[in-house]
Amino acid sequence: MKMKKSVKIVLIVIVLLILVGCGVGGYYFFFKKEPAPETPIKEIEVTNTIDQFGYTLEDRDTDLFVEKFNELKELLNQEEYDVKEYISLISQLFVIDLFTIDNKMSRYDVGGLEYVYSGAVSSFQTVAENSIYKTVENNLDDSRTQQLPEVASVTISVLDETTFTMPDESVVNGYRVKLSWTYQENLGYDTNGSIILIPDGEKYGVVYFDSN
């Protein structure tokens, strides 16, 4: 009799455990929500465009960038425009967007790519991600406290015609631009550099950049 009673108790415990297990499993299956995916709190919106050239203005861009972008759009709306003035403006926009890192979401959100020669965008982005953007922390949840640079001004000291040798050894005519720039706060980032721009379809693109 004692033997049978023991078996009966064990069976009751097993049944209760199964019922509890099913209840817990059912709760997790029907009621527990999956964690929400990590997405930026603030959406980045395009506020203006220069469609023919693929240039865009975003709501996160600085006042200096907006000023130069508007100058560029006004220039390109002319039936005939000064090519050197165009080169000057896209060189400044390139530097402003590349070295204004405070408004970027992560190390992979590299600025200035719209002004890079189309055949060099991928390699340029990789180099930037592993150099000046390497230590940039993610800001997907808008909680970053890291200090990052914002370009305050850009000055061009040289803008002249030059040539550039492509990987296939062909020589292309273009422009060489030397620039210097300042920041809202000096955090030790580059303050001058040289750019070479060459024809890229209907526009010009940065094919070489050396900061020093």
C-alpha positions in Angstrom: 0.0 0.0 0.0 2.8 2.4 0.9 4.4 1.6 -2.4 1.3 2.5 -4.4 0.7 5.7 -2.4 4.3 6.9 -3.2 3.8 6.2 -6.9 0.5 8.1 -6.8 2.1 11.1 -5.2 5.0 11.2 -7.7 2.5 11.0 -10.6 0.5 14.0 -9.1 3.7 16.0 -8.8 4.7 15.2 -12.4 1.2 16.2 -13.7 1.4 19.5 -11.7 4.9 20.3 -13.1 3.6 19.6 -16.6 0.6 22.0 -16.1 2.8 24.7 -14.6 5.3 24.3 -17.4 2.5 24.6 -20.0 1.1 27.6 -18.3 4.5 29.4 -18.3 5.2 28.4 -21.8 1.8 29.6 -22.9 2.3 33.0 -21.2 5.7 33.5 -23.0 4.2 32.4 -26.3 1.1 34.5 -26.3 1.9 37.5 -24.0 5.6 38.2 -23.8 6.7 40.7 -26.4 10.0 40.6 -28.3 12.4 43.5 -27.5 12.0 46.4 -29.9 14.7 46.7 -32.5 17.2 49.5 -32.0 16.2 52.4 -34.2 17.2 56.0 -34.3 14.9 58.3 -32.2 15.2 61.1 -34.8 14.5 60.5 -38.5 16.9 62.3 -40.9 15.0 64.2 -43.5 16.1 65.6 -46.8 15.1 69.3 -46.9 16.5 70.4 -50.3 18.1 68.8 -53.4 20.0 69.6 -56.5 18.6 66.8 -58.5 20.8 67.0 -61.6 23.9 66.4 -59.6 22.5 64.3 -56.8 23.4 66.7 -54.0 21.1 66.8 -50.9 20.5 69.0 -47.8 19.4 67.3 -44.6 17.7 68.7 -41.5 20.7 67.8 -39.4 23.2 69.9 -41.5 24.9 72.9 -39.9 24.2 76.5 -40.7 27.5 76.8 -42.5 26.7 73.8 -44.7 23.2 75.2 -45.4 24.8 78.5 -46.4 27.2 76.9 -48.9 24.6 74.5 -50.2 22.3 77.4 -51.0 25.1 79.2 -52.8 25.8 76.1 -54.8 22.2 75.6 -55.8 21.9 79.3 -56.9 25.1 78.9 -58.9 23.9 75.7 -60.7 20.6 77.2 -61.5 22.4 79.6 -63.9 22.4 78.6 -67.5 26.1 79.1 -67.6 28.2 79.1 -64.4 31.8 79.7 -63.3 33.3 76.2 -63.1 36.0 77.4 -60.6 33.3 78.8 -58.3 31.5 75.4 -58.5 34.8 73.6 -57.6 35.3 76.0 -54.7 31.8 75.4 -53.3 31.8 71.6 -53.6 35.3 71.4 -52.1 34.1 73.4 -49.1 30.9 71.3 -48.7 33.0 68.2 -48.8 35.2 69.3 -46.0 32.4 70.7 -43.9 30.4 67.5 -44.2 33.4 65.2 -43.7 34.8 66.9 -40.6 31.5 67.9 -39.0 31.1 64.6 -37.1 28.9 65.7 -34.2 25.7 65.3 -36.3 26.6 61.8 -37.6 24.9 58.7 -36.2 28.0 56.3 -36.1 31.4 55.6 -37.5 29.7 54.3 -40.6 27.8 57.5 -41.3 30.7 59.2 -43.2 30.1 62.7 -44.4 31.0 64.2 -47.8 30.4 61.1 -49.9 28.1 63.0 -52.3 31.1 65.0 -53.4 33.4 62.0 -53.9 34.2 60.6 -57.4 31.7 57.8 -58.0 34.4 55.2 -58.6 36.1 56.0 -55.3 33.2 56.2 -52.9 33.5 52.7 -51.5 37.3 52.9 -50.8 37.0 56.5 -49.5 34.3 55.4 -47.0 36.4 52.5 -45.8 39.4 54.7 -45.2 37.3 57.3 -43.3 35.6 54.6 -41.2 39.0 53.3 -40.1 40.7 56.7 -39.5 38.9 59.9 -38.6 35.6 58.1 -37.8 37.1 55.1 -36.1 36.4 56.2 -32.5 32.9 57.7 -33.2 30.4 56.2 -30.8 26.9 55.2 -31.9 24.1 57.8 -31.4 21.1 55.7 -32.5 19.3 56.4 -29.3 20.3 60.1 -29.2 22.2 59.6 -25.9 25.8 60.1 -27.0 27.9 62.3 -24.8 31.1 62.1 -26.8 32.6 65.4 -27.9 32.9 65.5 -31.7 33.9 68.3 -34.1 31.8 70.8 -36.1 33.5 72.9 -38.8 33.1 76.6 -38.2 34.8 78.1 -41.3 36.6 77.0 -44.5 39.2 79.0 -46.4 40.6 78.1 -49.9 44.2 79.2 -50.5 44.8 77.5 -53.9 42.5 76.5 -56.7 44.2 75.7 -60.0 44.1 73.3 -62.9 46.0 70.0 -62.6 46.1 66.5 -63.9 45.5 63.1 -62.2 46.7 59.7 -63.2 44.0 57.1 -63.0 44.6 53.4 -62.0 44.6 52.4 -65.7 47.4 55.0 -66.3 45.2 57.4 -68.2 45.7 61.0 -67.4 42.6 63.2 -66.6 42.4 67.0 -66.4 41.0 68.3 -63.1 41.5 70.9 -60.3 43.7 71.0 -57.2 42.3 72.8 -54.2 44.1 73.6 -50.9 42.0 74.4 -47.9 42.2 75.2 -44.2 39.3 75.1 -41.8 38.5 75.8 -38.2 36.1 74.2 -35.7 33.6 75.4 -33.1 35.9 73.8 -30.6 39.4 72.5 -31.3 39.4 68.8 -30.5 42.7 67.9 -32.3 41.3 67.0 -35.7 42.9 68.0 -39.0 42.7 71.7 -40.0 44.1 71.7 -43.6 44.4 69.5 -46.7 44.6 69.1 -50.4 41.9 67.9 -52.8 41.9 66.9 -56.4 38.6 66.8 -58.3 38.0 65.4 -61.8 35.0 65.1 -64.1 32.4 62.6 -63.0 29.6 62.6 -65.6 28.0 66.0 -65.6 29.7 67.0 -62.3 33.2 66.9 -60.6 34.1 64.6 -57.8 36.9 64.3 -55.2 39.3 61.6 -56.4 42.1 62.4 -54.0 42.2 63.9 -50.5 45.2 64.4 -48.3 44.9 66.1 -44.9 48.0 67.3 -43.1 
